[in-house]
């Protein structure tokens, strides 16, 4: 008997977890896919949702982003096997299955409705904990162990907050976890402006507004102004597009300063005294 598919029932920003899943799981299904993610495939095939109607054809973009974050977390856990990984707004990301470390401790911080969907497929356990709070609710600070190295990620999250909220959250994280690492991705200003006017990904889906955008040349100065005690800021490069015309086009565009400086990017920062 075919098992009935599960209704996600998500709207607004939490629904974007299905968008990223739509780009990650089909990439993992490909024989030449750049990511190995059987858990994402399982979840993708278990949800009753018309992905293509909402999000259109799949692209490897979110798989690429996941791999960028995977790589840095692996580096962190190699140096700190007993480290703590805190994933903010994790949604249906399956990173815990791709990056394994027996001594590490993982926390997912997300809205209650997002955690409810996540737990239909990915239950918490003694090593992997779920915190049902908005990342803007600082109560999650109290749950995270402070006596171990900490790596905090925000994949596809900060752009959905106003700039002042992002600034204040970074400042508070820096004060509460003074030696933690924080890794996040961001969108450029032009794309943020586009979403504020209504960005229709398809005729049937309009992406939520993304009020915070920042261009690459402005990132380091902005972050050092916001958090003067930051010890290190590093721009983490995206790998090339994996195949086809997109690979050639990406290679050309990323060598044009005007385009490169107005493209999405990933930043890794380490707080310090």
BELQUI-V303252 format. One record per residue. N is the residue number from 1. RES is the residue in three letters. OMEGA is omega in whole degrees, 0 to 359 (none if undefined). BURIAL is b if it has 16 or more other C-alpha atoms within 10 Angstrom, else e. Layout:
# BELQUI-V303252
n=N res=RES omega=OMEGA burial=BURIAL
n=N res=RES omega=OMEGA burial=BURIAL
This chain:
# BELQUI-V303252
n=1 res=UNK omega=178 burial=e
n=2 res=UNK omega=181 burial=e
n=3 res=UNK omega=181 burial=e
n=4 res=UNK omega=179 burial=e
n=5 res=UNK omega=184 burial=e
n=6 res=UNK omega=175 burial=e
n=7 res=UNK omega=180 burial=e
n=8 res=UNK omega=178 burial=b
n=9 res=UNK omega=183 burial=e
n=10 res=UNK omega=176 burial=e
n=11 res=UNK omega=174 burial=e
n=12 res=UNK omega=185 burial=e
n=13 res=UNK omega=179 burial=b
n=14 res=UNK omega=180 burial=b
n=15 res=UNK omega=181 burial=b
n=16 res=UNK omega=176 burial=b
n=17 res=UNK omega=177 burial=b
n=18 res=UNK omega=177 burial=b
n=19 res=UNK omega=180 burial=b
n=20 res=UNK omega=177 burial=b
n=21 res=UNK omega=180 burial=b
n=22 res=UNK omega=178 burial=b
n=23 res=UNK omega=183 burial=b
n=24 res=UNK omega=185 burial=b
n=25 res=UNK omega=178 burial=b
n=26 res=UNK omega=175 burial=b
n=27 res=UNK omega=178 burial=b
n=28 res=UNK omega=179 burial=b
n=29 res=UNK omega=184 burial=b
n=30 res=UNK omega=176 burial=e
n=31 res=UNK omega=178 burial=e
n=32 res=UNK omega=181 burial=e
n=33 res=UNK omega=183 burial=b
n=34 res=UNK omega=183 burial=b
n=35 res=UNK omega=174 burial=b
n=36 res=UNK omega=189 burial=b
n=37 res=UNK omega=182 burial=b
n=38 res=UNK omega=179 burial=e
n=39 res=UNK omega=177 burial=b
n=40 res=UNK omega=178 burial=b
n=41 res=UNK omega=180 burial=b
n=42 res=UNK omega=182 burial=e
n=43 res=UNK omega=181 burial=b
n=44 res=UNK omega=183 burial=b
n=45 res=UNK omega=183 burial=e
n=46 res=UNK omega=184 burial=b
n=47 res=UNK omega=177 burial=b
n=48 res=UNK omega=184 burial=e
n=49 res=UNK omega=179 burial=b
n=50 res=UNK omega=185 burial=e
n=51 res=UNK omega=184 burial=b
n=52 res=UNK omega=178 burial=e
n=53 res=UNK omega=181 burial=e
n=54 res=UNK omega=193 burial=b
n=55 res=UNK omega=179 burial=b
n=56 res=UNK omega=181 burial=b
n=57 res=UNK omega=181 burial=e
n=58 res=UNK omega=173 burial=b
n=59 res=UNK omega=179 burial=b
n=60 res=UNK omega=188 burial=b
n=61 res=UNK omega=183 burial=e
n=62 res=UNK omega=173 burial=b
n=63 res=UNK omega=177 burial=b
n=64 res=UNK omega=181 burial=b
n=65 res=UNK omega=179 burial=b
n=66 res=UNK omega=180 burial=b
n=67 res=UNK omega=177 burial=b
n=68 res=UNK omega=179 burial=b
n=69 res=UNK omega=178 burial=b
n=70 res=UNK omega=184 burial=b
n=71 res=UNK omega=182 burial=e
n=72 res=UNK omega=178 burial=e
n=73 res=UNK omega=177 burial=b
n=74 res=UNK omega=178 burial=b
n=75 res=UNK omega=180 burial=e
n=76 res=UNK omega=183 burial=b
n=77 res=UNK omega=173 burial=b
n=78 res=UNK omega=178 burial=e
n=79 res=UNK omega=185 burial=e
n=80 res=UNK omega=184 burial=b
n=81 res=UNK omega=179 burial=b
n=82 res=UNK omega=183 burial=b
n=83 res=UNK omega=179 burial=b
n=84 res=UNK omega=177 burial=b
n=85 res=UNK omega=180 burial=b
n=86 res=UNK omega=180 burial=b
n=87 res=UNK omega=181 burial=b
n=88 res=UNK omega=179 burial=b
n=89 res=UNK omega=191 burial=b
n=90 res=UNK omega=179 burial=b
n=91 res=UNK omega=180 burial=b
n=92 res=UNK omega=174 burial=b
n=93 res=UNK omega=184 burial=b
n=94 res=UNK omega=184 burial=b
n=95 res=UNK omega=183 burial=b
n=96 res=UNK omega=178 burial=b
n=97 res=UNK omega=180 burial=e
n=98 res=UNK omega=181 burial=b
n=99 res=UNK omega=186 burial=e
n=100 res=UNK omega=178 burial=e
n=101 res=UNK omega=190 burial=b
n=102 res=UNK omega=185 burial=e
n=103 res=UNK omega=185 burial=e
n=104 res=UNK omega=178 burial=b
n=105 res=UNK omega=185 burial=b
n=106 res=UNK omega=176 burial=b
n=107 res=UNK omega=171 burial=b
n=108 res=UNK omega=176 burial=b
n=109 res=UNK omega=182 burial=b
n=110 res=UNK omega=180 burial=b
n=111 res=UNK omega=181 burial=b
n=112 res=UNK omega=181 burial=e
n=113 res=UNK omega=178 burial=b
n=114 res=UNK omega=178 burial=b
n=115 res=UNK omega=180 burial=b
n=116 res=UNK omega=178 burial=b
n=117 res=UNK omega=180 burial=b
n=118 res=UNK omega=185 burial=b
n=119 res=UNK omega=171 burial=e
n=120 res=UNK omega=184 burial=e
n=121 res=UNK omega=186 burial=b
n=122 res=UNK omega=180 burial=b
n=123 res=UNK omega=174 burial=e
n=124 res=UNK omega=175 burial=e
n=125 res=UNK omega=185 burial=e
n=126 res=UNK omega=180 burial=e
n=127 res=UNK omega=186 burial=e
n=128 res=UNK omega=187 burial=b
n=129 res=UNK omega=178 burial=b
n=130 res=UNK omega=178 burial=b
n=131 res=UNK omega=186 burial=b
n=132 res=UNK omega=180 burial=b
n=133 res=UNK omega=166 burial=b
n=134 res=UNK omega=178 burial=b
n=135 res=UNK omega=178 burial=b
n=136 res=UNK omega=175 burial=b
n=137 res=UNK omega=187 burial=e
n=138 res=UNK omega=178 burial=e
n=139 res=UNK omega=179 burial=e
n=140 res=UNK omega=177 burial=b
n=141 res=UNK omega=186 burial=e
n=142 res=UNK omega=183 burial=e
n=143 res=UNK omega=185 burial=e
n=144 res=UNK omega=177 burial=b
n=145 res=UNK omega=182 burial=e
n=146 res=UNK omega=186 burial=e
n=147 res=UNK omega=180 burial=e
n=148 res=UNK omega=176 burial=e
n=149 res=UNK omega=187 burial=b
n=150 res=UNK omega=176 burial=b
n=151 res=UNK omega=183 burial=b
n=152 res=UNK omega=177 burial=b
n=153 res=UNK omega=174 burial=b
n=154 res=UNK omega=179 burial=b
n=155 res=UNK omega=176 burial=b
n=156 res=UNK omega=186 burial=b
n=157 res=UNK omega=190 burial=b
n=158 res=UNK omega=181 burial=b
n=159 res=UNK omega=181 burial=b
n=160 res=UNK omega=180 burial=b
n=161 res=UNK omega=171 burial=b
n=162 res=UNK omega=184 burial=e
n=163 res=UNK omega=182 burial=e
n=164 res=UNK omega=177 burial=e
n=165 res=UNK omega=178 burial=e
n=166 res=UNK omega=180 burial=b
n=167 res=UNK omega=183 burial=b
n=168 res=UNK omega=180 burial=e
n=169 res=UNK omega=178 burial=b
n=170 res=UNK omega=179 burial=b
n=171 res=UNK omega=181 burial=b
n=172 res=UNK omega=177 burial=e
n=173 res=UNK omega=180 burial=b
n=174 res=UNK omega=179 burial=b
n=175 res=UNK omega=184 burial=b
n=176 res=UNK omega=182 burial=e
n=177 res=UNK omega=194 burial=b
n=178 res=UNK omega=179 burial=b
n=179 res=UNK omega=182 burial=b
n=180 res=UNK omega=169 burial=b
n=181 res=UNK omega=175 burial=b
n=182 res=UNK omega=180 burial=b
n=183 res=UNK omega=182 burial=b
n=184 res=UNK omega=173 burial=b
n=185 res=UNK omega=181 burial=b
n=186 res=UNK omega=178 burial=b
n=187 res=UNK omega=178 burial=b
n=188 res=UNK omega=184 burial=b
n=189 res=UNK omega=183 burial=b
n=190 res=UNK omega=181 burial=e
n=191 res=UNK omega=175 burial=b
n=192 res=UNK omega=180 burial=b
n=193 res=UNK omega=180 burial=b
n=194 res=UNK omega=181 burial=e
n=195 res=UNK omega=180 burial=b
n=196 res=UNK omega=177 burial=e
n=197 res=UNK omega=181 burial=e
n=198 res=UNK omega=182 burial=e
n=199 res=UNK omega=181 burial=b
n=200 res=UNK omega=178 burial=e
n=201 res=UNK omega=173 burial=e
n=202 res=UNK omega=177 burial=e
n=203 res=UNK omega=185 burial=e
n=204 res=UNK omega=182 burial=e
n=205 res=UNK omega=174 burial=e
n=206 res=UNK omega=181 burial=e
n=207 res=UNK omega=176 burial=b
n=208 res=UNK omega=177 burial=b
n=209 res=UNK omega=178 burial=b
n=210 res=UNK omega=189 burial=b
n=211 res=UNK omega=182 burial=b
n=212 res=UNK omega=173 burial=b
n=213 res=UNK omega=178 burial=b
n=214 res=UNK omega=180 burial=b
n=215 res=UNK omega=185 burial=b
n=216 res=UNK omega=183 burial=b
n=217 res=UNK omega=184 burial=e
n=218 res=UNK omega=190 burial=e
n=219 res=UNK omega=187 burial=b
n=220 res=UNK omega=180 burial=b
n=221 res=UNK omega=180 burial=e
n=222 res=UNK omega=182 burial=e
n=223 res=UNK omega=179 burial=b
n=224 res=UNK omega=175 burial=e
n=225 res=UNK omega=179 burial=e
n=226 res=UNK omega=185 burial=e
n=227 res=UNK omega=185 burial=b
n=228 res=UNK omega=182 burial=e
n=229 res=UNK omega=182 burial=b
n=230 res=UNK omega=185 burial=b
n=231 res=UNK omega=187 burial=e
n=232 res=UNK omega=175 burial=e
n=233 res=UNK omega=184 burial=b
n=234 res=UNK omega=173 burial=e
n=235 res=UNK omega=183 burial=e
n=236 res=UNK omega=185 burial=b
n=237 res=UNK omega=170 burial=e
n=238 res=UNK omega=172 burial=e
n=239 res=UNK omega=180 burial=e
n=240 res=UNK omega=174 burial=e
n=241 res=UNK omega=192 burial=b
n=242 res=UNK omega=188 burial=b
n=243 res=UNK omega=170 burial=e
n=244 res=UNK omega=181 burial=e
n=245 res=UNK omega=179 burial=e
n=246 res=UNK omega=179 burial=e
n=247 res=UNK omega=179 burial=e
n=248 res=UNK omega=182 burial=e
n=249 res=UNK omega=180 burial=e
n=250 res=UNK omega=180 burial=e
n=251 res=UNK omega=179 burial=e
n=252 res=UNK omega=185 burial=e
n=253 res=UNK omega=183 burial=e
n=254 res=UNK omega=174 burial=e
n=255 res=UNK omega=177 burial=e
n=256 res=UNK omega=186 burial=e
n=257 res=UNK omega=182 burial=e
n=258 res=UNK omega=179 burial=e
n=259 res=UNK omega=182 burial=e
n=260 res=UNK omega=183 burial=b
n=261 res=UNK omega=180 burial=b
n=262 res=UNK omega=179 burial=b
n=263 res=UNK omega=176 burial=b
n=264 res=UNK omega=181 burial=b
n=265 res=UNK omega=179 burial=b
n=266 res=UNK omega=182 burial=b
n=267 res=UNK omega=174 burial=b
n=268 res=UNK omega=179 burial=b
n=269 res=UNK omega=175 burial=b
n=270 res=UNK omega=179 burial=b
n=271 res=UNK omega=179 burial=b
n=272 res=UNK omega=180 burial=b
n=273 res=UNK omega=none burial=e
